Amino acid sequence: MIRTNVVTLTVIPAIAYRQKLPSGGSGITIYRYDTAQPGIASISKTSGKAIPAANTSRKLFPQAAFAEAIELTAGMPYRKQKGVRVAEEKVVEVEEPAGETAAKEDEVVIDSAAYQKIVDKYTDKSGKLSYGLLNRDLIKSGKKSTKVRQLIESKATADEIRTEIVRARFREVTGNAALTDDQIRKASEMLDEISPKGVFKELNSEIRLWMKRPAAAKAPAAKAKPAAKPAAKPAPKTAAAPKESVKLQFGGDEFDLAEIKKAVEADCKSKVQGKINTIEIYIKPEDRAVYYVVNGSFTDKIGL
């Protein structure tokens, strides 16, 4: 289990760790070996870069030191502690009163190997964590879940539905059926720290759509077959079924779904080698784009 040990910096002679700020954001604290005054900075949720506090010396604590600290502590849970002191290039924990120990037991930790499995599962070919892969996988899992359908039918909240989807999928990905809701929440927060952005934005939008759709009507009970009647004259041949076309209208534009399907299939064949078993198509008129997933792994898009 990780409880976030401090990390050693190379840019300056110092150690650093990550902390949760009172405002709810994430911050970095750096202790140099040659001064008692720490350097403190918050982490921008838009750029992911450090924003040093006004009373932090830029000379003693350069931006490069904070950048290194952010990189080294990425993916680590927050550290909750009274403080540290450094002497002769060794980190010494400051002892805390026994009464404060119990207050810290509410700090949630998640096994580092389990968390790494989640990160690896949703890392794209360029080596970056992909919220697109994450959300598409969770949406696909939610559509197949009987429990999710039951929650929707029982008018559960969007948060309850999302929690069920994420819980089931993260337990499956990590292979740990005992993963608690608090550990899953912690893993989600850690994913958000790696790439500041709404982790489940697409999933939340999809859940809202599911909740708006009416429940499927129950089929009427089958009636008993009547007794056999004498053979009647053969019925006249029915006319051929009419040709159908399905179109999507959005913002004054109209899109032919059959043409979109053909375009996606053509794009797949030009980019995917080997056998194509499945193609999932997601049409987003607001983006004027069509996203698709081939064989559950390759993703791309075409314009509308």
DRENSE-268407 format. One record per residue (C-alpha): residue in one letter; residue number from 1; x, y, z. Coordinates in Angstrom, 2 decimals, decimal comma, always signed. Layout:
<nodes>
<node residu="A" num="NUM" u="X" v="Y" w="Z"/>
...
</nodes>
This chain:
<nodes>
<node residu="M" num="1" u="+0,00" v="+0,00" w="+0,00"/>
<node residu="I" num="2" u="+1,29" v="+3,48" w="-0,77"/>
<node residu="R" num="3" u="+1,11" v="+6,26" w="+1,76"/>
<node residu="T" num="4" u="+3,13" v="+8,70" w="-0,32"/>
<node residu="N" num="5" u="+6,76" v="+8,82" w="+0,84"/>
<node residu="V" num="6" u="+8,51" v="+12,05" w="+0,03"/>
<node residu="V" num="7" u="+10,52" v="+12,16" w="-3,18"/>
<node residu="T" num="8" u="+14,07" v="+13,43" w="-3,64"/>
<node residu="L" num="9" u="+14,66" v="+16,19" w="-6,20"/>
<node residu="T" num="10" u="+17,70" v="+16,55" w="-8,47"/>
<node residu="V" num="11" u="+17,15" v="+20,15" w="-9,61"/>
<node residu="I" num="12" u="+17,85" v="+21,46" w="-6,11"/>
<node residu="P" num="13" u="+19,01" v="+19,71" w="-2,88"/>
<node residu="A" num="14" u="+15,55" v="+19,05" w="-1,49"/>
<node residu="I" num="15" u="+12,67" v="+16,65" w="-0,96"/>
<node residu="A" num="16" u="+9,01" v="+17,16" w="-1,91"/>
<node residu="Y" num="17" u="+5,56" v="+15,70" w="-1,47"/>
<node residu="R" num="18" u="+2,01" v="+16,35" w="-2,71"/>
<node residu="Q" num="19" u="-0,78" v="+17,63" w="-0,45"/>
<node residu="K" num="20" u="-4,49" v="+18,40" w="-0,70"/>
<node residu="L" num="21" u="-5,07" v="+22,15" w="-0,37"/>
<node residu="P" num="22" u="-7,83" v="+23,59" w="+1,86"/>
<node residu="S" num="23" u="-9,42" v="+24,97" w="-1,32"/>
<node residu="G" num="24" u="-9,82" v="+21,43" w="-2,63"/>
<node residu="G" num="25" u="-7,02" v="+21,58" w="-5,21"/>
<node residu="S" num="26" u="-3,65" v="+19,85" w="-5,26"/>
<node residu="G" num="27" u="-0,39" v="+21,37" w="-4,05"/>
<node residu="I" num="28" u="+3,35" v="+20,69" w="-3,81"/>
<node residu="T" num="29" u="+5,53" v="+21,31" w="-0,74"/>
<node residu="I" num="30" u="+9,35" v="+21,36" w="-1,07"/>
<node residu="Y" num="31" u="+11,90" v="+21,28" w="+1,78"/>
<node residu="R" num="32" u="+15,50" v="+22,23" w="+1,01"/>
<node residu="Y" num="33" u="+18,37" v="+20,75" w="+3,02"/>
<node residu="D" num="34" u="+19,88" v="+24,20" w="+3,60"/>
<node residu="T" num="35" u="+16,88" v="+26,18" w="+4,88"/>
<node residu="A" num="36" u="+13,95" v="+25,62" w="+7,22"/>
<node residu="Q" num="37" u="+11,51" v="+27,64" w="+5,10"/>
<node residu="P" num="38" u="+9,53" v="+25,38" w="+2,75"/>
<node residu="G" num="39" u="+8,51" v="+26,23" w="-0,81"/>
<node residu="I" num="40" u="+4,79" v="+25,85" w="-1,49"/>
<node residu="A" num="41" u="+2,82" v="+25,91" w="-4,75"/>
<node residu="S" num="42" u="-0,65" v="+24,93" w="-5,97"/>
<node residu="I" num="43" u="-1,13" v="+22,93" w="-9,17"/>
<node residu="S" num="44" u="-3,18" v="+24,56" w="-11,93"/>
<node residu="K" num="45" u="-6,16" v="+22,40" w="-12,93"/>
<node residu="T" num="46" u="-6,00" v="+23,75" w="-16,49"/>
<node residu="S" num="47" u="-2,29" v="+23,60" w="-17,29"/>
<node residu="G" num="48" u="-1,08" v="+21,14" w="-14,65"/>
<node residu="K" num="49" u="+1,82" v="+23,51" w="-13,82"/>
<node residu="A" num="50" u="+2,88" v="+24,82" w="-10,41"/>
<node residu="I" num="51" u="+1,74" v="+28,23" w="-9,16"/>
<node residu="P" num="52" u="+4,16" v="+29,20" w="-6,34"/>
<node residu="A" num="53" u="+2,77" v="+30,96" w="-3,27"/>
<node residu="A" num="54" u="+3,48" v="+34,67" w="-2,97"/>
<node residu="N" num="55" u="+5,91" v="+34,18" w="-0,05"/>
<node residu="T" num="56" u="+7,87" v="+31,38" w="-1,79"/>
<node residu="S" num="57" u="+11,35" v="+32,43" w="-2,90"/>
<node residu="R" num="58" u="+11,75" v="+31,92" w="-6,66"/>
<node residu="K" num="59" u="+15,53" v="+31,85" w="-6,18"/>
<node residu="L" num="60" u="+15,49" v="+29,05" w="-3,59"/>
<node residu="F" num="61" u="+12,57" v="+27,21" w="-5,22"/>
<node residu="P" num="62" u="+12,74" v="+27,64" w="-9,03"/>
<node residu="Q" num="63" u="+9,91" v="+26,60" w="-11,31"/>
<node residu="A" num="64" u="+11,97" v="+23,66" w="-12,55"/>
<node residu="A" num="65" u="+12,03" v="+22,20" w="-9,02"/>
<node residu="F" num="66" u="+8,24" v="+22,32" w="-8,77"/>
<node residu="A" num="67" u="+7,93" v="+20,79" w="-12,25"/>
<node residu="E" num="68" u="+10,16" v="+17,89" w="-11,20"/>
<node residu="A" num="69" u="+8,19" v="+17,43" w="-7,98"/>
<node residu="I" num="70" u="+4,88" v="+17,31" w="-9,89"/>
<node residu="E" num="71" u="+6,29" v="+14,67" w="-12,26"/>
<node residu="L" num="72" u="+7,75" v="+12,49" w="-9,50"/>
<node residu="T" num="73" u="+4,61" v="+12,55" w="-7,34"/>
<node residu="A" num="74" u="+2,15" v="+12,03" w="-10,23"/>
<node residu="G" num="75" u="-0,32" v="+9,28" w="-9,40"/>
<node residu="M" num="76" u="+0,54" v="+9,26" w="-5,69"/>
<node residu="P" num="77" u="-2,14" v="+9,78" w="-3,03"/>
<node residu="Y" num="78" u="-2,02" v="+13,00" w="-1,02"/>
<node residu="R" num="79" u="+0,15" v="+13,17" w="+2,07"/>
<node residu="K" num="80" u="-1,56" v="+14,22" w="+5,30"/>
<node residu="Q" num="81" u="+1,00" v="+15,09" w="+7,93"/>
<node residu="K" num="82" u="+2,02" v="+17,69" w="+10,47"/>
<node residu="G" num="83" u="+5,27" v="+18,38" w="+8,62"/>
<node residu="V" num="84" u="+8,83" v="+17,24" w="+8,07"/>
<node residu="R" num="85" u="+12,26" v="+18,57" w="+8,82"/>
<node residu="V" num="86" u="+15,45" v="+17,81" w="+6,94"/>
<node residu="A" num="87" u="+18,88" v="+17,47" w="+8,42"/>
<node residu="E" num="88" u="+22,10" v="+16,22" w="+6,84"/>
<node residu="E" num="89" u="+20,14" v="+15,32" w="+3,71"/>
<node residu="K" num="90" u="+17,86" v="+12,92" w="+5,60"/>
<node residu="V" num="91" u="+14,12" v="+13,29" w="+5,98"/>
<node residu="V" num="92" u="+12,81" v="+13,06" w="+9,54"/>
<node residu="E" num="93" u="+9,09" v="+12,76" w="+10,18"/>
<node residu="V" num="94" u="+7,68" v="+15,14" w="+12,80"/>
<node residu="E" num="95" u="+5,96" v="+13,10" w="+15,50"/>
<node residu="E" num="96" u="+2,34" v="+13,95" w="+16,13"/>
<node residu="P" num="97" u="+0,26" v="+13,67" w="+19,27"/>
<node residu="A" num="98" u="-1,52" v="+10,35" w="+19,72"/>
<node residu="G" num="99" u="-4,87" v="+12,11" w="+19,50"/>
<node residu="E" num="100" u="-4,22" v="+13,07" w="+15,89"/>
<node residu="T" num="101" u="-3,46" v="+9,53" w="+14,75"/>
<node residu="A" num="102" u="-7,09" v="+8,48" w="+14,72"/>
<node residu="A" num="103" u="-8,04" v="+11,51" w="+12,67"/>
<node residu="K" num="104" u="-5,72" v="+10,29" w="+9,92"/>
<node residu="E" num="105" u="-7,23" v="+6,84" w="+9,62"/>
<node residu="D" num="106" u="-9,85" v="+8,22" w="+7,24"/>
<node residu="E" num="107" u="-7,14" v="+8,71" w="+4,60"/>
<node residu="V" num="108" u="-7,96" v="+6,31" w="+1,78"/>
<node residu="V" num="109" u="-5,12" v="+4,43" w="+0,10"/>
<node residu="I" num="110" u="-5,19" v="+2,19" w="-2,95"/>
<node residu="D" num="111" u="-2,70" v="-0,52" w="-3,85"/>
<node residu="S" num="112" u="-0,20" v="+0,91" w="-6,34"/>
<node residu="A" num="113" u="-0,33" v="-2,19" w="-8,54"/>
<node residu="A" num="114" u="-4,12" v="-1,98" w="-8,78"/>
<node residu="Y" num="115" u="-3,97" v="+1,70" w="-9,68"/>
<node residu="Q" num="116" u="-1,28" v="+1,03" w="-12,30"/>
<node residu="K" num="117" u="-3,53" v="-1,57" w="-13,96"/>
<node residu="I" num="118" u="-6,23" v="+1,09" w="-14,36"/>
<node residu="V" num="119" u="-3,74" v="+3,56" w="-15,86"/>
<node residu="D" num="120" u="-2,30" v="+0,92" w="-18,22"/>
<node residu="K" num="121" u="-5,78" v="-0,12" w="-19,39"/>
<node residu="Y" num="122" u="-6,62" v="+3,40" w="-20,54"/>
<node residu="T" num="123" u="-3,24" v="+4,54" w="-21,88"/>
<node residu="D" num="124" u="-3,23" v="+5,18" w="-25,65"/>
<node residu="K" num="125" u="-0,56" v="+4,26" w="-28,20"/>
<node residu="S" num="126" u="+1,31" v="+7,52" w="-27,55"/>
<node residu="G" num="127" u="+1,73" v="+6,55" w="-23,89"/>
<node residu="K" num="128" u="-0,74" v="+9,11" w="-22,53"/>
<node residu="L" num="129" u="-3,76" v="+8,51" w="-20,32"/>
<node residu="S" num="130" u="-6,85" v="+8,74" w="-22,56"/>
<node residu="Y" num="131" u="-10,17" v="+9,84" w="-21,09"/>
<node residu="G" num="132" u="-11,69" v="+8,91" w="-24,47"/>
<node residu="L" num="133" u="-10,70" v="+5,24" w="-24,06"/>
<node residu="L" num="134" u="-11,78" v="+5,28" w="-20,42"/>
<node residu="N" num="135" u="-15,25" v="+6,73" w="-21,08"/>
<node residu="R" num="136" u="-15,98" v="+4,59" w="-24,14"/>
<node residu="D" num="137" u="-15,07" v="+1,46" w="-22,19"/>
<node residu="L" num="138" u="-17,27" v="+2,46" w="-19,23"/>
<node residu="I" num="139" u="-20,19" v="+3,36" w="-21,53"/>
<node residu="K" num="140" u="-19,90" v="-0,01" w="-23,27"/>
<node residu="S" num="141" u="-19,79" v="-1,79" w="-19,91"/>
<node residu="G" num="142" u="-22,82" v="+0,16" w="-18,66"/>
<node residu="K" num="143" u="-24,90" v="-0,74" w="-21,72"/>
<node residu="K" num="144" u="-24,32" v="-4,45" w="-21,05"/>
<node residu="S" num="145" u="-25,02" v="-4,29" w="-17,30"/>
<node residu="T" num="146" u="-28,30" v="-5,72" w="-16,01"/>
<node residu="K" num="147" u="-27,71" v="-3,91" w="-12,69"/>
<node residu="V" num="148" u="-27,45" v="-0,58" w="-14,51"/>
<node residu="R" num="149" u="-30,74" v="-1,23" w="-16,34"/>
<node residu="Q" num="150" u="-32,39" v="-2,00" w="-13,01"/>
<node residu="L" num="151" u="-31,03" v="+1,22" w="-11,49"/>
<node residu="I" num="152" u="-32,39" v="+3,26" w="-14,41"/>
<node residu="E" num="153" u="-35,81" v="+1,59" w="-14,12"/>
<node residu="S" num="154" u="-35,88" v="+2,28" w="-10,37"/>
<node residu="K" num="155" u="-35,15" v="+5,99" w="-10,98"/>
<node residu="A" num="156" u="-31,72" v="+5,92" w="-9,34"/>
<node residu="T" num="157" u="-29,61" v="+9,10" w="-9,47"/>
<node residu="A" num="158" u="-26,92" v="+9,67" w="-12,09"/>
<node residu="D" num="159" u="-24,27" v="+9,45" w="-9,35"/>
<node residu="E" num="160" u="-25,56" v="+6,04" w="-8,22"/>
<node residu="I" num="161" u="-25,55" v="+4,75" w="-11,79"/>
<node residu="R" num="162" u="-22,03" v="+6,07" w="-12,50"/>
<node residu="T" num="163" u="-20,74" v="+4,59" w="-9,24"/>
<node residu="E" num="164" u="-22,10" v="+1,15" w="-10,18"/>
<node residu="I" num="165" u="-20,50" v="+1,28" w="-13,65"/>
<node residu="V" num="166" u="-17,09" v="+2,48" w="-12,43"/>
<node residu="R" num="167" u="-17,11" v="+0,08" w="-9,45"/>
<node residu="A" num="168" u="-17,84" v="-2,98" w="-11,59"/>
<node residu="R" num="169" u="-15,35" v="-2,07" w="-14,34"/>
<node residu="F" num="170" u="-12,46" v="-1,03" w="-12,06"/>
<node residu="R" num="171" u="-12,85" v="-4,23" w="-10,03"/>
<node residu="E" num="172" u="-12,72" v="-6,22" w="-13,27"/>
<node residu="V" num="173" u="-9,70" v="-4,31" w="-14,63"/>
<node residu="T" num="174" u="-7,70" v="-4,62" w="-11,38"/>
<node residu="G" num="175" u="-8,81" v="-8,19" w="-10,68"/>
<node residu="N" num="176" u="-9,69" v="-7,06" w="-7,14"/>
<node residu="A" num="177" u="-13,35" v="-7,77" w="-6,29"/>
<node residu="A" num="178" u="-12,78" v="-6,32" w="-2,80"/>
<node residu="L" num="179" u="-11,97" v="-2,83" w="-4,09"/>
<node residu="T" num="180" u="-14,06" v="-0,43" w="-1,95"/>
<node residu="D" num="181" u="-16,07" v="+2,55" w="-3,15"/>
<node residu="D" num="182" u="-13,66" v="+4,86" w="-1,31"/>
<node residu="Q" num="183" u="-10,66" v="+3,29" w="-3,06"/>
<node residu="I" num="184" u="-12,43" v="+3,63" w="-6,42"/>
<node residu="R" num="185" u="-13,15" v="+7,29" w="-5,65"/>
<node residu="K" num="186" u="-9,48" v="+7,80" w="-4,72"/>
<node residu="A" num="187" u="-8,35" v="+6,17" w="-7,99"/>
<node residu="S" num="188" u="-10,68" v="+8,49" w="-9,91"/>
<node residu="E" num="189" u="-9,24" v="+11,54" w="-8,11"/>
<node residu="M" num="190" u="-5,72" v="+10,38" w="-8,93"/>
<node residu="L" num="191" u="-6,62" v="+10,00" w="-12,61"/>
<node residu="D" num="192" u="-7,92" v="+13,58" w="-12,57"/>
<node residu="E" num="193" u="-4,64" v="+14,80" w="-11,09"/>
<node residu="I" num="194" u="-2,66" v="+13,22" w="-13,93"/>
<node residu="S" num="195" u="-4,62" v="+15,10" w="-16,59"/>
<node residu="P" num="196" u="-6,68" v="+17,95" w="-15,10"/>
<node residu="K" num="197" u="-10,08" v="+17,54" w="-16,71"/>
<node residu="G" num="198" u="-13,50" v="+16,02" w="-16,00"/>
<node residu="V" num="199" u="-12,68" v="+12,30" w="-15,83"/>
<node residu="F" num="200" u="-16,19" v="+10,98" w="-16,50"/>
<node residu="K" num="201" u="-17,56" v="+13,81" w="-18,67"/>
<node residu="E" num="202" u="-18,67" v="+11,60" w="-21,59"/>
<node residu="L" num="203" u="-20,00" v="+8,88" w="-19,29"/>
<node residu="N" num="204" u="-22,07" v="+11,41" w="-17,34"/>
<node residu="S" num="205" u="-23,60" v="+12,74" w="-20,59"/>
<node residu="E" num="206" u="-24,46" v="+9,21" w="-21,72"/>
<node residu="I" num="207" u="-26,06" v="+8,36" w="-18,36"/>
<node residu="R" num="208" u="-28,29" v="+11,44" w="-18,60"/>
<node residu="L" num="209" u="-29,45" v="+10,24" w="-22,02"/>
<node residu="W" num="210" u="-30,23" v="+6,78" w="-20,63"/>
<node residu="M" num="211" u="-32,27" v="+8,31" w="-17,83"/>
<node residu="K" num="212" u="-34,38" v="+10,32" w="-20,29"/>
<node residu="R" num="213" u="-35,31" v="+7,33" w="-22,44"/>
<node residu="P" num="214" u="-38,64" v="+5,69" w="-21,57"/>
<node residu="A" num="215" u="-38,47" v="+2,12" w="-20,25"/>
<node residu="A" num="216" u="-39,23" v="-0,51" w="-22,85"/>
<node residu="A" num="217" u="-42,91" v="-1,52" w="-22,79"/>
<node residu="K" num="218" u="-43,61" v="-5,02" w="-21,61"/>
<node residu="A" num="219" u="-44,80" v="-7,37" w="-24,36"/>
<node residu="P" num="220" u="-48,44" v="-8,52" w="-23,93"/>
<node residu="A" num="221" u="-48,98" v="-12,10" w="-22,79"/>
<node residu="A" num="222" u="-49,28" v="-14,52" w="-25,67"/>
<node residu="K" num="223" u="-52,85" v="-15,64" w="-26,38"/>
<node residu="A" num="224" u="-53,76" v="-19,31" w="-26,68"/>
<node residu="K" num="225" u="-53,85" v="-20,50" w="-30,24"/>
<node residu="P" num="226" u="-57,41" v="-21,04" w="-31,54"/>
<node residu="A" num="227" u="-58,52" v="-24,42" w="-32,78"/>
<node residu="A" num="228" u="-57,40" v="-25,28" w="-36,29"/>
<node residu="K" num="229" u="-59,78" v="-24,08" w="-38,99"/>
<node residu="P" num="230" u="-60,42" v="-25,67" w="-42,34"/>
<node residu="A" num="231" u="-57,84" v="-24,75" w="-44,94"/>
<node residu="A" num="232" u="-58,65" v="-21,42" w="-46,49"/>
<node residu="K" num="233" u="-57,73" v="-20,01" w="-49,82"/>
<node residu="P" num="234" u="-54,09" v="-19,00" w="-49,96"/>
<node residu="A" num="235" u="-53,64" v="-15,39" w="-48,97"/>
<node residu="P" num="236" u="-52,60" v="-13,00" w="-51,68"/>
<node residu="K" num="237" u="-48,91" v="-12,23" w="-51,84"/>
<node residu="T" num="238" u="-47,97" v="-9,20" w="-49,80"/>
<node residu="A" num="239" u="-46,30" v="-6,28" w="-51,44"/>
<node residu="A" num="240" u="-42,53" v="-5,94" w="-51,09"/>
<node residu="A" num="241" u="-41,43" v="-4,01" w="-48,00"/>
<node residu="P" num="242" u="-40,82" v="-0,33" w="-48,73"/>
<node residu="K" num="243" u="-37,25" v="+0,93" w="-48,86"/>
<node residu="E" num="244" u="-36,31" v="+2,78" w="-45,74"/>
<node residu="S" num="245" u="-33,84" v="+5,53" w="-45,00"/>
<node residu="V" num="246" u="-32,89" v="+6,92" w="-41,57"/>
<node residu="K" num="247" u="-31,73" v="+10,50" w="-41,30"/>
<node residu="L" num="248" u="-30,50" v="+12,57" w="-38,37"/>
<node residu="Q" num="249" u="-31,43" v="+16,27" w="-38,20"/>
<node residu="F" num="250" u="-29,45" v="+18,58" w="-35,96"/>
<node residu="G" num="251" u="-28,95" v="+22,34" w="-35,93"/>
<node residu="G" num="252" u="-30,48" v="+22,80" w="-39,37"/>
<node residu="D" num="253" u="-28,36" v="+20,03" w="-40,93"/>
<node residu="E" num="254" u="-29,44" v="+16,59" w="-42,07"/>
<node residu="F" num="255" u="-27,26" v="+13,46" w="-42,07"/>
<node residu="D" num="256" u="-27,97" v="+10,09" w="-43,74"/>
<node residu="L" num="257" u="-27,08" v="+7,28" w="-41,29"/>
<node residu="A" num="258" u="-26,55" v="+4,75" w="-44,09"/>
<node residu="E" num="259" u="-23,99" v="+7,04" w="-45,73"/>
<node residu="I" num="260" u="-22,27" v="+7,62" w="-42,37"/>
<node residu="K" num="261" u="-22,01" v="+3,84" w="-41,88"/>
<node residu="K" num="262" u="-20,48" v="+3,38" w="-45,35"/>
<node residu="A" num="263" u="-17,98" v="+6,19" w="-44,73"/>
<node residu="V" num="264" u="-16,89" v="+4,69" w="-41,38"/>
<node residu="E" num="265" u="-16,46" v="+1,21" w="-42,90"/>
<node residu="A" num="266" u="-14,36" v="+2,63" w="-45,73"/>
<node residu="D" num="267" u="-12,19" v="+4,58" w="-43,27"/>
<node residu="C" num="268" u="-11,70" v="+1,44" w="-41,14"/>
<node residu="K" num="269" u="-10,56" v="-0,66" w="-44,09"/>
<node residu="S" num="270" u="-7,96" v="+1,95" w="-45,04"/>
<node residu="K" num="271" u="-6,49" v="+2,12" w="-41,51"/>
<node residu="V" num="272" u="-7,01" v="-1,23" w="-39,77"/>
<node residu="Q" num="273" u="-4,96" v="-4,26" w="-40,70"/>
<node residu="G" num="274" u="-6,29" v="-7,74" w="-40,10"/>
<node residu="K" num="275" u="-9,81" v="-8,96" w="-39,52"/>
<node residu="I" num="276" u="-12,45" v="-6,48" w="-38,34"/>
<node residu="N" num="277" u="-14,82" v="-8,18" w="-35,90"/>
<node residu="T" num="278" u="-16,68" v="-5,25" w="-34,34"/>
<node residu="I" num="279" u="-17,23" v="-1,58" w="-35,15"/>
<node residu="E" num="280" u="-18,85" v="+0,79" w="-32,63"/>
<node residu="I" num="281" u="-20,06" v="+4,09" w="-34,07"/>
<node residu="Y" num="282" u="-20,71" v="+7,25" w="-32,02"/>
<node residu="I" num="283" u="-22,30" v="+10,19" w="-33,88"/>
<node residu="K" num="284" u="-21,75" v="+13,62" w="-32,28"/>
<node residu="P" num="285" u="-23,45" v="+16,28" w="-34,44"/>
<node residu="E" num="286" u="-22,37" v="+19,00" w="-32,01"/>
<node residu="D" num="287" u="-18,73" v="+18,16" w="-32,84"/>
<node residu="R" num="288" u="-19,57" v="+17,58" w="-36,52"/>
<node residu="A" num="289" u="-17,73" v="+14,28" w="-36,12"/>
<node residu="V" num="290" u="-18,31" v="+10,53" w="-36,03"/>
<node residu="Y" num="291" u="-16,14" v="+8,54" w="-33,59"/>
<node residu="Y" num="292" u="-15,64" v="+4,80" w="-33,99"/>
<node residu="V" num="293" u="-13,97" v="+1,93" w="-32,13"/>
<node residu="V" num="294" u="-12,72" v="-1,14" w="-34,03"/>
<node residu="N" num="295" u="-12,34" v="-4,50" w="-32,26"/>
<node residu="G" num="296" u="-12,65" v="-2,71" w="-28,92"/>
<node residu="S" num="297" u="-9,23" v="-1,03" w="-29,15"/>
<node residu="F" num="298" u="-8,49" v="+1,04" w="-32,27"/>
<node residu="T" num="299" u="-10,23" v="+4,43" w="-32,20"/>
<node residu="D" num="300" u="-10,51" v="+7,21" w="-34,78"/>
<node residu="K" num="301" u="-13,04" v="+9,64" w="-36,22"/>
<node residu="I" num="302" u="-14,29" v="+11,13" w="-39,47"/>
<node residu="G" num="303" u="-15,99" v="+14,45" w="-40,08"/>
<node residu="L" num="304" u="-19,72" v="+14,82" w="-40,65"/>
</nodes>
